[in-house]
């Protein structure tokens, strides 16, 4: 049955494969294409290729008929998956744009739509070791732009639908935490994206003194920052989500009233389950990666920031002012404002 046709060829589009397998935040942001794809091709079968750690985040999506895992194993794994999916799709949407994703996409479908995050000039600079920061547009708008050849217009919102099992694990972890709940995720993938743990603790104490329950969030790679936050907080947390698998972490974030974090995967997880986020930005661009309203990005307005697309191990100028000069008072104000404006607030402004 004809479900729709791409404007360039007029050929029917009955089966679509989306490929995005890393990293956490990017996979979550890429789910913003599902609503627009479904609206354009209401009867098409849509499937997704991702890494195993993120598969559970996608398997509950009502837009997806199947989720395929592309695990480690180098190019061999991609070649094997491509063989398994060969010819099953009319269109493959490659939102990863890496060699492994190309191998899978080109095997799976005769037509491949490729997401290009950089212009040719910027791509050349990146190859030469210079990667100037891209301030905007937002990542979801960039993904939407990749779909224009299919006649898909406008960006959707990222959405995650945790399973009943994930929601049950999250409910158990949060059982002792009263409302309102403020989750704190002090980790980030690179050192320059991390705000000091003692500043997070200062904000958390201020919100707790106002009646909020403090909930820990993050993953195993954030253990150093989580331990530093606990030590600086100086009091017990009401709940801890850091030992949960990523789908249960998403379910837990769906049950808090605010997430406070750096530019990191939990920011996008929380936004995708409808929780307001206050995200602290330094070297990376809030215009590109920031959370939607009623959450907000907080960044110190200095001339050298943003300086990077993904952060790094060291500040290029050696001072790291974008994070070290950002005081807790600014973030406390932003957090209180986001909670007041949240639709979950009992007394929204």
ABEGO torsion letter per residue (X at the ends): XBAEBBAAAGBBBABBBBBBAOBAAAAAAAAAAAAAAAAABAABBBBBBBBAAAAAAAAABAABABBBBBBBGEAAAAAAAAAAABGABABBBBAAGBAAAAAAAAAABABBBBBBABBAAAAAAAAAGBBBBBAOBBAAAAAAAAAAAAGBBEBBBBBBBBBAAAAAAAAAAAAABBOBBBBBBABBABAAABBBAAAAAAAAAAAAAAGBBBBBBEBAAAAAAAAAAAAAAGBBBABBAAABBAAAAAAAAAABABBBBBBBAAAAAAAAAGBBBBBBBBABBAAAABBBOABBBBBBBBAAOBABAAEBABBAAGAGAAAAABBAAAAAAAAAAAAAABAABABBX
